[in-house]
Amino acid sequence: MKANFYNITEAPLLLQLSSTGNGLQVMQAYLYSITEAPLLLQLSSTGNGLQVMQAYLYITTVAPLLLQLSSTGNGLQVMKAYLYSITEAPLLLHLSDTILGLTNSFTQNKNEMNHDAQWR
């Protein structure tokens, strides 16, 4: 089933790009098709709009960065950027949500305490 899916999706795209004679483009298309595209499909099926938006932001920010770095020919830089995008970036998104939640909670508690003090 997986091979069949590959044949009717990635293969034609790779053939089309390879006919341009740009090997780098072919590799980029292949990496995209086995990483970002399935991720978007999987997330969209959960119905979680925030997750889909995060995946979309990843594709429109980190992915172009990887393309730019790969064009410099520096493999180590590309690997670092890729590892960052699949480890630190999602962690930072999660932490920023948590920190925002804690900050809002702290502010709310402080406001309630000030309100109680005024009534005393």
Secondary structure, 3 states (H helix, E strand, C coil): CHHHHHHHCHHHHHHHHHCCCCHHHHHHHHHHHHCHHHHHHHHHHHCCHHHHHHHHHHHHHHHHHHHHHHHCCCHHHHHHHHHHHHCHHHHHHHHHHHHHHHHHHHHHHHHHHHHHHHHC
